[in-house]
Amino acid sequence: MPNTILYDDGAHRNILLEDFDAGGLAVQANQHVIIHNGQGMILDPGGHKVYGKVLAETFSVLAGGSLRYLFLSHQDPDIVAAINGWLMTTDADAYVSALWTRFVPHFGLDQLVIDRLKPIPDEGMVFDLAGSRLVAVPAHFMHSEGNFHLYDPIAKILYTGDLGASIGADYRVVGDFDAHLPFIEGFHRRYMVSNRIMKAWAEMVRPLDIEIIAPQHGALFSGKEMVGRFIDWCADLECGVDLITPTFKMPAF
């Protein structure tokens, strides 16, 4: 599939890169690039199998601009496994939850670039991308203990990492929310920690002006009605520890 332009006003662009197939058992993942006045940020750039293609496509859409930030929503390998390559071949700084700055180096960070892995504090932060303000929004336990979403108030896009992920949907934009539920329910019931967390997130993001919710896997939620339905669904979802039995049993051996 070709790249998808989610927003473009001439100075500010939001691009969903084409679907780079990591092959085999590897989960499908979306890579997003935000460009403002010639500076770029890539979100959750991915693992080794897609690194070369994603890097080349990122420089293509930057069109001579510079990559300023790597935003890592959390620590999973489908997000950070190729981080050393990105830091060695660009001048960008990488940002991840402060909880994970001592763990991400296990993916093979060279000492030459270790100081460009930066912490995001628990309360979040604001990035300045050539004058555009991008907000790292706390989303802890959704599913990672140190987890962040990214809100772009110019494009009105909320990038939600694993929240909203769909598995097996063969379309880019959700057209029928009820028909989409089978592609998201199982994943969210197992991977999201609890309804308490989901409800807290929903209350935080409802006041935001959001036109698109863009997960790291699968289809986008586009338009205020679809965005609202997804937020309402999250607020009501029982998941994680809400569902697990209070005792574990040893397997027979």
DALIN-V373304 format. One line per field, one symbol per residue. ss: DSSP state (~ for helix, > for strand, _ for the rest). phi: phi as a letter, one per 20 degrees, with the letter a starting at -180 (. if undefined). burial: I if it has 24 or more other ideal C-beta (glycine too) atoms within 12 Angstrom, else O. A space follows every 10 residues. Layout:
ss: ???
phi: ???
burial: ???
This chain:
ss: ___>>>>>__ _>>>>>____ __________ _>>>>>__>> >>>____~~~ ~~~~~~~~~~ ~~___>>>>> >_____~~~~ __~~~~~~~_ __>>>>>~~~ ___~~~~___ ___~~~>>>> ____>>>>>_ _>>>>>>>__ _______>>> >>____>>>> >_________ __>___~~~~ ~~~~~~~~~~ ~___~~~~~~ ~~~~~_____ _>>>>____> >>_~~~~~~~ ~~~~~~___~ ~~________ ___
phi: .fgdeebbdn eccccefgfe ffnmefffbe ddcdcclndc cddlfodffd ggffffffff fflnfdeecd ddfadfffdd geffffffdc dfedcbggfd fedggffoff gfdffeedee fgfnadeddl oeeddedgbf mcdffdccdc ddffemdded lffngddnfd cecfdcfffe ggecfgfffe eefafgffff fgffegffec dbddfecnee ddnfffffff fffffefebl ffdfffcecf ffb
burial: OOIIOIIOOO OIIIIIIIII OIOOOOIIII IIIIIIOOII IIIIIIIIOI IOIIIOIIIO IIOOIOIIII IIIIIIIIII IIIIIIIOOI OIIIIIIIOI IOIIOOIOIO OOIOOIIIII OOOIIOIOII OIOIIIIIII IIIIOIIIII IIIIIIIIII IIIIIIIOIO OIIIOOIOOI OOIIIOIIIO IIIIIOIIIO IIOIIOOIOI IIIIIIIIII IIOOOIIOII IOIIIOIOIO OOOOOOOOOO OOO
